[in-house]
Amino acid sequence: MSESKQKHLLIVYHSQSGRNESLAYAACRAAREAESEVEVRLLRAAEAGTRDIEWSDGLLLIFPENFGVIAGGMKDFFDRTFYPVIDRQIVRPFGVFICTGNDGGNALRHLERVAKGYSWRCVSEPLITTGAPNFEHINKAEELGAAFAAGLTMGVF
């Protein structure tokens, strides 16, 4: 009988107003409650780095769209980790939740280009919400966190 390896979920978020932070905490809470076999690490984008990505088996990315693009704090995370991740060939599945004042579409397109450069693959429907998160948005973040943890545990991605 083979020994199962504990899976690692990295949740990286950027938030200025607290909106995206509330979504990140909801996803984290649900992931931790859903699967005891998944260790979850929740980090602000400014604190996360290549070693965290290397540690992970998958990522959830939660951030706002600012001025029609990926928020600067999240873009900084990508800028700092891109070449080291490419050099180490760290390929990961990911999910995304964008909380924005606009429609979020351009930020999602930018993320898709960034993810293609990393060779990452999105394994869940991208979630985008406008304005302050309400009960429904928090529920969606919780569902994303729980489903991603379950997917890691089952080896679906």
C-alpha positions as CSV (number, residue, x, y, z in Angstrom):
1,M,0.0,0.0,0.0
2,S,1.5,3.4,-1.0
3,E,1.8,6.2,1.5
4,S,-0.2,9.3,0.5
5,K,1.6,12.5,0.4
6,Q,0.0,15.5,2.0
7,K,-1.0,18.1,-0.5
8,H,-0.2,21.8,-0.3
9,L,-2.5,24.6,-1.4
10,L,-1.1,28.1,-1.7
11,I,-3.6,31.0,-1.6
12,V,-2.0,34.3,-2.8
13,Y,-4.0,37.5,-2.5
14,H,-3.6,41.2,-3.0
15,S,-6.0,43.6,-1.3
16,Q,-6.0,47.3,-0.6
17,S,-9.6,47.7,0.6
18,G,-10.1,44.4,2.4
19,R,-12.5,43.1,-0.3
20,N,-10.1,40.5,-1.8
21,E,-8.7,39.7,1.6
22,S,-12.2,38.7,2.8
23,L,-12.5,36.4,-0.2
24,A,-9.1,34.9,0.4
25,Y,-9.8,34.2,4.1
26,A,-13.2,32.6,3.1
27,A,-11.4,30.3,0.6
28,C,-8.7,29.4,3.1
29,R,-11.2,28.6,5.8
30,A,-13.2,26.3,3.6
31,A,-10.1,24.6,2.2
32,R,-8.9,23.9,5.7
33,E,-12.3,22.6,6.8
34,A,-12.9,20.5,3.7
35,E,-9.8,18.4,3.6
36,S,-7.6,17.5,6.5
37,E,-5.1,16.1,4.0
38,V,-4.4,19.5,2.5
39,E,-2.1,22.0,4.2
40,V,-3.1,25.5,3.3
41,R,-0.8,28.5,3.2
42,L,-2.5,32.0,2.9
43,L,-0.1,34.8,1.9
44,R,-0.4,38.4,0.8
45,A,1.2,38.7,-2.7
46,A,3.9,40.9,-1.2
47,E,4.9,38.0,1.1
48,A,4.7,35.1,-1.3
49,G,7.6,34.0,-3.4
50,T,9.1,31.2,-5.5
51,R,9.7,28.9,-2.6
52,D,6.0,29.1,-1.7
53,I,5.0,28.2,-5.3
54,E,7.5,25.3,-5.2
55,W,6.1,24.1,-1.9
56,S,2.6,24.1,-3.3
57,D,0.7,21.5,-5.4
58,G,-1.8,24.2,-6.6
59,L,-2.6,27.9,-6.2
60,L,-5.6,30.1,-5.7
61,L,-5.0,33.7,-6.8
62,I,-7.3,36.4,-5.5
63,F,-6.9,40.0,-6.4
64,P,-8.5,43.2,-7.8
65,E,-8.5,44.7,-11.2
66,N,-7.0,48.2,-11.0
67,F,-7.2,50.5,-14.0
68,G,-8.3,47.6,-16.1
69,V,-5.4,45.3,-15.4
70,I,-4.0,43.0,-12.7
71,A,-3.5,45.0,-9.5
72,G,0.1,46.1,-8.9
73,G,0.7,44.0,-5.8
74,M,-0.2,40.8,-7.6
75,K,1.7,41.8,-10.7
76,D,4.8,42.3,-8.5
77,F,4.3,38.7,-7.2
78,F,4.3,37.5,-10.8
79,D,7.3,39.8,-11.7
80,R,9.4,38.4,-8.8
81,T,8.6,34.7,-9.4
82,F,8.3,34.4,-13.1
83,Y,11.9,33.6,-14.2
84,P,12.8,31.5,-11.1
85,V,9.6,29.4,-11.6
86,I,10.3,29.0,-15.3
87,D,13.9,28.0,-14.6
88,R,12.8,25.4,-12.1
89,Q,9.9,24.2,-14.4
90,I,7.4,24.6,-11.6
91,V,4.0,23.9,-13.3
92,R,0.9,24.2,-11.1
93,P,-2.9,24.1,-11.5
94,F,-4.6,27.3,-10.3
95,G,-7.9,29.0,-9.7
96,V,-8.7,32.7,-9.7
97,F,-11.2,35.1,-8.0
98,I,-11.1,38.7,-9.1
99,C,-13.0,41.3,-7.1
100,T,-13.2,44.5,-9.1
101,G,-15.0,47.8,-9.6
102,N,-14.9,47.2,-13.3
103,D,-15.9,44.1,-15.2
104,G,-12.6,42.2,-14.5
105,G,-12.3,40.9,-18.0
106,N,-9.1,42.6,-18.9
107,A,-7.4,41.5,-15.7
108,L,-8.5,38.0,-16.4
109,R,-7.1,38.2,-20.0
110,H,-3.8,39.5,-18.6
111,L,-3.7,36.6,-16.0
112,E,-4.3,34.1,-18.7
113,R,-1.3,35.4,-20.6
114,V,0.8,35.3,-17.5
115,A,-0.3,31.8,-16.7
116,K,0.5,30.7,-20.2
117,G,4.1,31.9,-19.7
118,Y,4.3,30.0,-16.5
119,S,2.8,26.9,-18.2
120,W,0.1,26.9,-15.4
121,R,-3.4,25.7,-16.2
122,C,-6.6,27.1,-14.7
123,V,-8.6,24.1,-13.3
124,S,-11.8,26.0,-12.3
125,E,-14.1,28.5,-13.7
126,P,-12.6,32.0,-13.1
127,L,-14.7,33.9,-10.7
128,I,-15.3,37.7,-11.0
129,T,-17.4,39.9,-8.8
130,T,-18.0,43.6,-8.9
131,G,-18.1,45.8,-5.8
132,A,-18.0,44.8,-2.2
133,P,-18.3,41.0,-1.6
134,N,-21.6,40.0,-0.3
135,F,-22.8,36.7,1.2
136,E,-23.1,35.1,-2.3
137,H,-19.5,36.1,-3.2
138,I,-18.2,34.8,0.1
139,N,-20.0,31.5,-0.5
140,K,-18.4,31.3,-4.0
141,A,-14.9,31.8,-2.5
142,E,-15.6,29.1,0.1
143,E,-16.8,26.7,-2.6
144,L,-13.7,27.5,-4.6
145,G,-11.4,26.8,-1.7
146,A,-13.2,23.6,-0.7
147,A,-13.4,22.3,-4.3
148,F,-9.7,23.1,-5.0
149,A,-8.6,21.3,-1.8
150,A,-10.8,18.3,-2.7
151,G,-9.4,18.2,-6.2
152,L,-5.8,18.2,-4.9
153,T,-6.6,15.4,-2.4
154,M,-8.2,13.3,-5.1
155,G,-5.4,13.9,-7.6
156,V,-7.8,15.4,-10.1
157,F,-5.3,18.0,-11.1
